[in-house]
């Protein structure tokens, strides 16, 4: 294959890649357009541009929704996610240091038990965890969710 053939093949490959990329992005463009246009304009389809009034009201209404405000949901996510990330990092780092640095009786067996518990499916312990959280009154509380995510 000559130089012209390689250039043509490269051009066709680039063109096909761009077409696939554009088709792949269409749903995302539709979501974005539907989020920044009033409901009355997107009922007929987001691709119609005969009347285009861009607005951020949908974001404001979602952030301050009277029943399910996103602001509270995002705040709850931070309240749970930050400790649920920090606690396992600290505990895991300390445990890894202890396992790597020190020799003690039963170390290998303890390590095997920890690895074994990683293999237990979470679905099989869901009901016992639910009952434990219910017993200690941590259902529907941030602390209960943090403990579950951390363990």
C-alpha positions in Angstrom: 0.0 0.0 0.0 1.4 3.3 -1.0 1.5 6.6 0.8 -1.7 7.8 -0.8 -3.5 4.6 0.3 -2.3 5.1 3.9 -3.4 8.7 4.0 -6.9 7.7 2.6 -7.2 4.9 5.2 -6.1 7.3 8.0 -8.7 9.9 6.8 -11.5 7.4 6.7 -10.6 6.1 10.1 -10.6 9.7 11.5 -13.9 10.4 9.8 -15.5 7.3 11.2 -14.2 8.0 14.7 -15.6 11.6 14.5 -19.0 10.3 13.4 -19.1 7.7 16.2 -18.1 10.4 18.7 -20.9 12.8 17.5 -23.5 10.0 17.6 -22.3 9.0 21.0 -22.6 12.6 22.3 -26.1 13.2 21.0 -27.9 11.9 24.2 -25.6 14.1 26.4 -26.3 17.1 24.2 -30.0 16.3 24.6 -29.8 16.2 28.3 -27.9 19.4 28.5 -30.3 21.2 26.2 -33.3 19.9 28.1 -31.8 21.1 31.3 -31.2 24.7 30.2 -34.5 25.3 28.3 -38.0 25.8 29.7 -40.3 22.8 29.7 -42.6 24.3 27.1 -39.7 24.4 24.6 -38.5 20.9 25.1 -41.9 19.2 24.8 -41.6 19.1 21.0 -38.0 18.0 21.2 -34.7 19.5 22.3 -33.4 19.8 18.7 -35.9 22.5 17.7 -34.3 25.9 17.8 -37.1 28.1 16.4 -37.7 29.5 19.9 -34.7 29.3 22.1 -34.7 30.8 25.6 -31.8 29.6 27.7 -32.4 29.6 31.4 -30.9 28.2 34.6 -34.3 28.0 36.3 -34.3 24.2 36.1 -31.1 24.1 38.1 -32.4 26.6 40.7 -35.7 24.7 41.0 -33.9 21.4 41.5 -31.5 22.8 44.0 -34.3 24.4 46.1 -37.1 21.8 45.4 -39.8 22.0 48.1 -40.0 18.2 48.6 -36.6 16.9 47.5 -33.9 19.7 47.4 -30.6 18.7 45.8 -28.8 21.0 48.3 -29.8 18.7 51.2 -28.9 15.5 49.2 -25.5 16.8 48.3 -24.9 18.0 51.9 -25.8 14.5 53.2 -23.5 12.9 50.6 -20.6 15.0 51.9 -21.5 14.2 55.5 -21.4 10.5 54.8 -18.7 10.3 52.1 -15.9 12.2 53.8 -15.8 10.1 57.1 -16.6 6.9 55.1 -13.4 7.6 53.1 -11.2 8.8 55.9 -12.0 6.1 58.5 -11.0 3.1 56.2 -7.9 4.9 55.0 -6.7 5.5 58.6 -7.7 2.1 59.9 -6.4 0.3 56.7 -3.1 2.2 56.8 -2.5 1.3 60.5 -3.4 -2.3 59.9 -1.2 -2.6 56.8 1.7 -1.1 58.7 1.2 -3.6 61.6 0.9 -6.6 59.2 4.0 -5.5 57.2 6.3 -4.4 60.0 5.6 -6.6 63.0 5.8 -10.4 63.5 3.3 -11.7 66.0 1.7 -15.1 66.7 -1.3 -15.7 64.5 -0.5 -12.9 62.1 -0.9 -15.0 59.0 -4.1 -16.5 60.2 -5.5 -13.1 61.0 -4.5 -11.9 57.6 -6.3 -14.8 55.9 -9.4 -14.1 58.0 -9.4 -10.5 56.8 -8.9 -11.6 53.1 -11.7 -14.2 53.6 -14.1 -11.4 54.8 -13.4 -9.5 51.6 -14.8 -12.4 49.6 -18.1 -12.5 51.5 -20.8 -10.9 49.3 -22.4 -7.8 50.9 -25.9 -9.1 50.0 -25.4 -12.0 52.4 -24.9 -9.8 55.4 -27.5 -7.1 54.6 -30.2 -8.4 56.9 -27.9 -9.0 59.9 -26.4 -5.5 59.5 -29.9 -4.1 59.2 -31.0 -5.8 62.5 -27.8 -4.7 64.3 -28.4 -1.1 63.2 -32.0 -1.3 64.3 -31.1 -2.7 67.7 -28.6 0.1 68.4 -31.0 2.7 67.0 -28.8 3.9 64.1 -31.2 3.3 61.2 -31.8 6.5 59.2 -28.9 8.2 60.8 -25.7 9.5 59.3 -23.6 7.6 61.9 -25.2 4.3 60.9 -24.5 4.8 57.3 -20.9 6.0 58.0 -20.3 2.8 60.0 -21.7 0.6 57.3 -19.7 2.3 54.5 -16.5 2.2 56.7 -16.8 -1.4 57.5 
